[in-house]
Amino acid sequence: MKKIGIFYGSSTGATKSVAEKIAKTLGMDIEDVHDITGTSPSKVADYDVILLGTSTWGSGELQDDWYDFIAGLEELYLKGKSIALFGCGDENMSDTFCNAVGILYDRLQKTEAKFIGEFNTDGYEFSESEAVKDGKAVGLLIDDTNHSDLTDKRVGEWCAKIKEEI
């Protein structure tokens, strides 16, 4: 079985909560869930499948803890590994909804990792997002602020998809 690691940055706890739900749904050990604050990007080498989670802040930016971590990840050669992305946002920020997920996707292209976990945006209404490419979200997008009733179902469906793709 492929070893899965979750790496997240969270300011308010929402992304941490989603990371923990994903870990529980996938039956993962808690030691494989990493807050990127104080975690070296090289830690991803321990895993075959890397799940990366961020929230979107300001005018569509990465969560603060991601800036150093993503810079380190960009330098790694991850061919043979799979990356799946998830993130939290607020659809009221309609023109930047979950942009940070798209930023991670774009910045990590040069690592040569395989991206998995494309997902739908069903239940959310927004005008633009860098996380949507060719009509599909590049990962799991969560709006726990306005649609907390959808979170568990979306996490469950996305985790089932991840299991199929690995």
N, C-alpha and C positions, 0 to 999 in steps of 0.2 A: 504494500500500500504506500502511496505517496505521502510524504510528510508535509503537512500544511502549517504555515505560520501566519499569524495576523499581526500587522503593524499599523498602528493608528496614532493620530494626533487629535486631541480633544481639549477644547477650552471650557465648555460648559458641562461636559459629561455626556452629551447626546451621542457623539460618535463612539465614545467608550462603551456606552450601553448597547449600541448596535453591534460593536465588535464582540461583546460578550454574548449577545443573542446568537450571532453567527457561530461562535465557538461552541456554544451549547448545542445548537442545531446540528452541527457537524460532528459532535461527540469528541471535541478536542480537549486536551489537557490545558489548564489555565497557564502553565509555564510556556506555552506556545503562543500566547497573546502578549504583545509587546507595545507599551506606550513608547513612542519614538523619542520622547524626552529622555535623554541619557542612554539611548540604545544606539550602538554603532550600525551604520548601514551594512557593514560586512556581515552582520548577524543573519541577513537573508540567505547567506550561503548554506546555512543549516537546513534549508527547506527546498522541496521540489516545487511546491505551490505557495505563492506569496500573495496574501490578501492585504491590500493597502486601503486604509480608510482615512478620510479627511472631511472636515466641514468646510463650508464656503463662507468667507468673511468679507466685510467691506463692500467694495464694488466688484465682487466676483473673484476674490483672491484666496490663496491657500491659507489654511490654519497656520498660525505663527510657527509652531514647532516643526513644520515641514520644510522650511527653507534650507536649513543645513542638511537635513536628512536626504532630501531629494537631490541636492547637489552631490552628495556622496553616492547615492544610488545610480545617478547618471554616469558615473565613472566605472561602474561595474559591467562586466560582460556576463549576461544572464541567459545566454542561449542554452536551451534545454530545460529551462525553468518556465513555469506558467505564472502569470500575474492576473489577478482579478481585482477589480476596483469597487469600492463602495464609498458612499458619502452622504452627508446630511446637508440639507439646505432648507430654504423657506420659499415656497412658491410665490409669496408676495413680492419677493425680489425677482420678478418675472423675467427680466432680461439677463439675469446672471444665475439662474437656478442651478445649484450644484456645479458651478463652473470649475471648482477646484478638482473635481474628478476628471474633467477633461484636461486640465492642466497637467495632472499626473500622467495621464495617458499620452499626451503629446510629448512631454519631456522624457518619458521612458522608452520611446520608440527605438532610440539608438542602442539600447541594451541588448537587443535581439531576443528578448524574452517573448514567449507566445502569450498573447492576451486572450483570456477566456472570460465568460460571465457577462456577455452582452445581455441587456435586459430591457423590458418595456417601461414605459412611463405612465401606465394606466392609473387613472385616479388623480393625476396631477394636471394642473393647468398653468402653463407658463409660456412666455413668448420665445425665449431663447435660452440656450445653454451650450457651453463649450463641451459638455459631457455627451451631447447628442451628435452622432456622426451618421450620415446617411439614414436618418429617421429612427435610429436605434440608440439607446443609451449605452455607453461603453462599459457600464457597470450598474450596480444597484444604487439607485437614487432614493433617498428617504427624506420625507418631510414629516418629522415627528411632532412638529409644532402645530401644523394645521390638519394633519391626517394621521394621528397616532393610531387610529383604528385600522389602518392599512399596514402598519409596520410589521407585525408578526407574520402576516400572510405573505408579504413581499419577501421578507427574510427567508421564510420556509421555501418558497418557490425558487428563489435565487440559489439557495444552498443545494436544492435538489438538482438544479441545472449545473452547478459547479461539480457535484459528484459525478454527473454524467460526462462532463467534459474532461475530467481527469481520469 
